[in-house]
Amino acid sequence: MWEKILIETTRGTFEVFKKGNGQPICVTHLYSEYDSRGNIFADLFTAHATVYLVNLRGCGNSTDDLSKFNYSMTHTVEDLEAVRLALGFEQWIFAGHSTGGMLALKYAIMHPDSLVYIVAGGLCASSDYMRHPSSIYCSANPNNLRIKEILVMLRNPESTLEERRAGSKEWSLMSLYDEKLYDTMISRPNSGKTVSKRLDYFSYEELPTYDLRPELPHVATTAYIYCGLHDAQCPYEFSAETATLMPNATLQTFEQSNHFPFIEEEETFRQFVMATFS
């Protein structure tokens, strides 16, 4: 189990789960909520570092004060900076997957001096993935209609637990290269449920104009970018584009993975993580 701590900051109180030893690394996702079970992605870093798994504004027991702040990437990065300062760290590593990886890019743009480096994958630096037919979020993708139905159901507070579990399973199966891995995935301690209000803010307020590509060539932060070759959420070419744009980025390709290489090729992913600490 992960140790739960509440961090008092200048921007409110944030719930954080801590595990591991060594230099500090922050892990989070733009619209996920964690608990003491931790997270499969975050857990892979605990052999090399002290991981701080952060519940963002509006998630878990973290503040949901919106009188001055919102759920945008910009305000989220500033919230994470407040957590870092409250913990007393001059710098830390940041690791994120999917929209957590997008958040990593934004963090490197806004506060490069606060970061040792970033580990980010399964991401896109712009909203172009929403128009790529290989993405399940594109209207031209055969799974898009069902994904929309699932997202509507997950946003509905009247949805039953059974409906939510079934919908989440379908979403996961669309994002696995080998569907047989699903049972292995759900058998392990894990948290990270979708927080609809943050997902809605990203989808309707931020995503329509989301484009970090003009800024990335000016980011000197070391970036370890990774992606599954068969990623059905954020197609591989978008992670490759990001790595090409950033002057100090490298790209790790997981050839037998869809959106979850840290599950689908776990041992190879462990080696990738270990190499970032060398």
N, C-alpha and C positions, 0 to 999 in steps of 0.2 A: 504493500500500500504506500501511497505517496503522502508526505507530511503536508498538512494544510496550514497555511499561514495567511493572516490578513495584513496587508501592507497599507499603512496610512501615508498618503501622499498629498501634495498640494492640489491635486485634482480629484481627490476623493479616495475611498478605500477600495483596494483591489484584492480579490481572492486569488491566491497563488498556491500551486502544489509543487513541492520540492522533493527531489530525489537525486542521489549520486554524490560524487566527490570530484573536486578539481575546479578548474576555472569556470566562471558562470556562463551559462547559455540560456537565452530566453526562447521559448517555443510557444507559439499560439497560432490560431486560425481566425480569420476575419469574422466568422459567424458561428463558432462552436463553443459549447459549454462543457467544462471538464469537472471531474470529481476525483475522489481519492483513489479511484482505480487507475488514474493516470491515462496514458495514451500510447498506443503501439508505436507510432512514429517517434514521439518524444523519448520513449523508453530506450531506443537504440542509441541515444547519446549519453545515457547515464553511466556507461562503463568508462567514459572519458572525461566527464564534466559534471558539475552540479547544475541540474536542469531546473529552471523555473518555468513551470507551465501555467500561463496566465489566463485567467478568466477576464475577458475584456469588459468594458462598460456595458451593462445590461445583461451580463452572463453570470449565472450562479449567484454568489453572494457579493459580487462586485457592485460598486455604485451604479445607479442608473439615473443619476442626476443629469438632466438635459437642459438645465436652465442656461448654461454657458457653453456646453459642449454637445457634440453629436456623434454619430457612429461612423463618420467618414474616416478614410485612411489617414488623412492629415491629423485629425484629432486623436485617432487611435495611436499613431506614432508618438504624439506628444504625451499621451497617457502612459505609454511604455517607457518613455524617457523619465517621467515622474516616478515610475516604479524603480527604474534603474538607480536614480539618484537617491531614493529613499532607502534602497538596499546598500548604498555606499560604494557602488562600483564605478570606477573611472571608465571602463569599457566592458562590453560583453559580446558574445557571439549571438547572432540571431538565426534561428532555423524555422522555416515554415514550408508547408506543403499546400499546393493548390492556391486558394486565395491567401493562405498564410505566406506562400512564396511571393505573391504579388505584394503583400504587405512588406516583405523583406526588401523588395526593390524600392518601395517608397521610403522605407527607413534609411536605406543607403543613400538615397537622394537627399533626404532632409537632414540627417545627422550622421554623416560618415565618420566623424571623429569619435562617436560613441561605440563604434563597431570594430571588433577585431576582424571579423569577416562575416559573410552570410552564407548559409546553406539553403538553397531554395529550388523547388522543383514542381513539376506538374502545373506550370504557370503560364501566363500570357502577360505581355507588357502593354497590351491594348485590348479593346473590346472586339477586335477582329475575329476572335475565335467564335463569337456568337453568330458569325456569318459564314463559318467554314463547315461544309457539309459533313466532315468527319466528326464534328462535335455533336454530342447529343443535345446541346442547347441551341443548335441551328434548326430553323424550321424545315430545312431540306433533309434533315436526318430522319431515318425511319423510326427512331426511338423518341423523337422530340415530343410528339403528342402525348405519349405515355408519361414522359418526364414532367410535362406541364401539369398533367392530372395529379401526379404524385406530389408535386410542390404545392398545389392548391390544397390537397388533403393534409399535408403536413402543417400548413398555415392555419388550418381550421381547428380551433380549440375544442370543437365537439368530436373530432376524430377519436376513435377508440385506440387503445394501446395496440390491439391486434392489427388494426388498419395501418397504424404508423409503422409497426415492425415489418409488416408485409411490404409496404411501400419502400421503406429504407432498404429492405433486402433486394427488391427489384433494381433500385438505383445502384446498389453495390454490384450486383451481377452484371449490369451493363458496363461497369468500370473495371472488370477483372478479365485478364487475358485467358485464364483458366478458371471456369466457374467452380470447379471442384475445390478450389481454395477457400470458398466462402465459409464452409463449416469450420475450417481451421481458423479463419479470421475471427469468427464470432465466438469461438471457444476460449479466447484469450481475454484477460482483463483489459478493458478499454473503455474510454469515455470520449465524448465529443459530439453530443447531440446538437442538431441544428437549432439555432435561435432565430426564429422567423423574423422578428423585428429587425435584426441586424442584416439578415439575408435580403429582406425587402429594401432596406436602405441602400445596400450595395446594388441591387438589381435595378431599382427605379431612380435613385438619386445620383449614383456615382458611375455606374457602368456605361450609361449612354455617352459620356464624354471621357471615359477612362483611356488614357494613352500616355505612357511614360517613356515611349521610345525617343522623343527628342532630347530627353535629359540623360538617358543612360550612357551615351558616349563620354559624358563629363564626370561619371562616377568612378573614382579611383579605388573604391573598396574592393578587396578580393572577394570574388563570388564563385561558389561551387554550385553550378547549376546542374540539375539532373532531370531526366524524364523517361518514362516508359515509351518505347517506340510505337506502341499501339494505343496510346492514350486517347480515350473516347470523350473525355471532358475538355481537356486543353490539349489539342493535338500537338504532337512532337515538334513540328516545325516552329511553333511559337516559343518553346524553350530554347531551341537552336537559334532562333532569331535574337533572343535576349542575350545569349552567351556571345553571339557575334557582335552585338552592339556595345557590350561592356568591355573596356580595355583590359581588365584584370580578371576576366571570367574564364572558367573552363567548363566543358560540358561532359557529363557522364550519361551514356546511353544504356538503358536497360532493355535489351532486345526481346526478352520474353515477358514483358510487363505491359499492362494497360495503365490505369491511373494510380496504382498502389505498388510501386516497385519495392517499397520497404516491407511488403507482405509477400509479393509474388516472387521476388528474388532476394529473400531476406539475407542470406549469407553474403551475397555479393554486395548488397546494400550496407551490411555491417562493415565490410572491408572499405567501401567508399567513405563511410563516416569516419572510420579509424584513420584513413589517409588525410582527412582534413585537419586532424590534430597533430600530424607529424611535422 
